[in-house]
Amino acid sequence: MRLPLVFMFSGQGSQYHQMGRELYDRHPRFRLWMDHCDEIAAPLIGGSLCDVLYRDGDKGQPFDRLLHTNPALVAFEFSLARVLIEAGASPDYLLGYSLGELTAAIVGEALSIEQGIGLAVDYARLIEAESPLATMLAVVDVPDIETRYADQFAGCWVTARNFDRHLVVTGPVDAIAPLREALARDGVVHQVLSVKYGFHTEMQQALEAPFMALARTLDFAPLRTPMVSCLDGRVYHGDSDPQDWLRRMWTTFRQPVEFASTVRSLLDRGDFHFLDVGPSGTLATFVKYLLPADSASTFNDVINPFGMDEQKYRGALQAIGLSDAASTADELGNVSYSARRAFV
């Protein structure tokens, strides 16, 4: 008997240039869904989203312009979820991390993909116009960072707790600089995320009114798949109040992400198979460190930055007892991206 399946969608910081390129080149259904999203996004961002993602360049090339990364993450995760579902991987729960909660709402059919990409773009424009710059740091092995580095922590916030050894700290660029220096001095492992704004902090508070004005234009439908909140571990069902969605959409971007406690609250319900439907595999890694030694729960990523997209995708399906006949190169599979775009 298979374990209940949880689709997990990551947020800002998990994106990178060329994410899913091999799958785009070789999986016709993934390409179809990405091109569909591209058609929705193009008039909103003033050009092709797929051109931005897959134009010449490598994975190390900076990819942090919010106007592009917001819709790119939504498009990528939605497209990957669609091909998984078409292959028979029907999720029992949806779990979204920060912006990933927007993708979860789309996959759960509370929002259309057109509405979701539109909100992702509108929110990106709002942030770029009104939000001050910030730095987000992933920090390892300092769970008590607020007290251990109290002198350097002024003006900063813990904005995500992913597992006991991994958290995210965010603050204005100037405010977080002393903390970065202290962490480097002490040999603490940390990494600057590809995010330039202070999500999940008080830096976003002034944007509440314009964001809520955007959210009120959306037409929320009942969820068709239960959705787990990374704010408090609450499970939302199809009978959830649409007005509650309006409040949640803002709170998701304003409050810290409590991924660790969310997964633990799910594990209190039983065992699950956690499938990371984001581009980097980070949520699967977090789950790995959250599972008790005697847990029967399992986890997989579907794509990560290290290549072999198609092989990883097939392996993820096999892990849940499925295969995908569509994941073979079609007649366009060996044609370059740029050449293929010329015929679209």
Order of alpha helices (4+ residues) and beta strands (2+ residues): beta-alpha-alpha-alpha-alpha-beta-alpha-alpha-beta-alpha-beta-beta-alpha-beta-alpha-beta-beta-alpha-alpha-beta-alpha-beta-alpha-alpha
